[in-house]
Amino acid sequence: MRPAEYKMAEGGFGNGNGGAIPGNLIVAANTESNSDYIWSVKAAGLPVHPARIPAALPETFIKFLTRRKDLVFEPFVGSLTTAAVAEALGRRWVASECMLEYVLGGQHRFFKRMAA
Ligand SMILES: C[S@@+](CC[C@H](N)C(=O)[O-])C[C@H]1O[C@@H](n2cnc3c(N)ncnc32)[C@H](O)[C@@H]1O
């Protein structure tokens, strides 16, 4: 029994995996093929970032490691995924990205799609 009162299985860390990298710790589908971000960025004639991460990834760590109003720093923000998640969770954020067009596209994460 661990201090947080969860129970570890006998030998739970005892498997000999020959140094293999463990399986995923966070499982999150990257199914953003029809998102507002993509729709909006394409409509603006900007490139869709080719290596976006699922929002569940920064969301997990922001919730785990920060409180509301804390400052989240993302040095490789790309399409602003981490920034949008941080803002939605009530955190302040600062980010850097070397490709201006990705930031210009990423700002669309903060726009609401206009009703037709
Ligand atoms: C894997 S992508 C990040 C994608 C981002 N998490 C998202 O969901 O859109 C890494 C980003 O780091 C940027 N990058 C690479 N080197 C950089 C540097 N030295 N300073 C700032 N940004 C950099 C790349 O342009 C790229 O957009």
The ligand as a Gaussian input file, in Angstrom:
#p B3LYP/6-31G(d) Opt

LIG

0 1
 C        6.266000      19.194000     -32.723000
 S        6.010000      20.874000     -33.157000
 C        4.961000      21.417000     -31.845000
 C        3.537000      21.213000     -32.171000
 C        2.603000      21.786000     -31.129000
 N        2.690000      21.043000     -29.889000
 C        1.173000      21.753000     -31.661000
 O        0.331000      20.997000     -31.151000
 O        0.919000      22.467000     -32.641000
 C        7.522000      21.672000     -32.716000
 C        7.555000      23.131000     -33.088000
 O        8.763000      23.705000     -32.601000
 C        9.144000      24.719000     -33.497000
 N       10.568000      24.996000     -33.253000
 C       11.626000      24.230000     -33.596000
 N       12.770000      24.796000     -33.163000
 C       12.418000      25.944000     -32.517000
 C       13.154000      26.948000     -31.830000
 N       14.491000      26.869000     -31.737000
 N       12.476000      27.961000     -31.268000
 C       11.124000      28.025000     -31.362000
 N       10.378000      27.097000     -31.994000
 C       11.014000      26.060000     -32.564000
 C        8.811000      24.161000     -34.861000
 O        8.626000      25.170000     -35.833000
 C        7.517000      23.399000     -34.576000
 O        6.375000      24.177000     -34.877000

